[in-house]
Amino acid sequence: MTSKPLIAITGASSGIGEATARAFSAAGHPLLLMARRLDRLEALGLPNAVLKKVDVRDRAAIADAVRDAEAIHGPVDMMFANAGIARLGDIAKQPPEEWDEMIDINAKG
């Protein structure tokens, strides 16, 4: 275990999630990084990071990832819920499943 608390980040494979992961890593925090693209998490090369392929719609997968990381680094001190998608189409023509997916990930995830 490190002296700094564990930070968990969803959507950590790119954008704001990646930048947040880099900032907390530079500050010496152990990390739980979660995203659907494990290869991009691995490419970050951040030390003291537990990497998990997780879809935030899968509550059991999130719980498993947190449990695994906490077993290594102690309790999560902060969860940065950053995962999100944008399915911006013509609402009159767009399949309702795309809206359901976007709401499930962006609001509930």
Secondary structure, DSSP 8 states (H G I E B T S, - for coil): --SS-EEEEESTTSHHHHHHHHHHHHTT--EEEEES-HHHHHHH--TTEEEEE--TT-HHHHHHHHHHHHHHH-SEEEEE----------TTTS-HHHHHHHHIIIII-
